[in-house]
């Protein structure tokens, strides 16, 4: 693993250099900066949808458990 420290460090620094020194990298950073404020709202929507789905799954599991207990 120690043999990989230097190459991975150089790769990481090269990626950071690409972001800040090339026009395409700066465009990517601008795009991220524009989209960043939209993130929390979308994450909240996804979180609520996931919670509703988990609630539905829990209800279905409870019904299955009740049916199995009734079958005993």
Secondary structure, DSSP 8 states (H G I E B T S, - for coil): -TTHHHHHHHHHHHHHHHHHHSHHHHHHHHHHHHHHHHHHHHHHHHHHHHHHHHHHHHHHHHHHHHHHHHH-
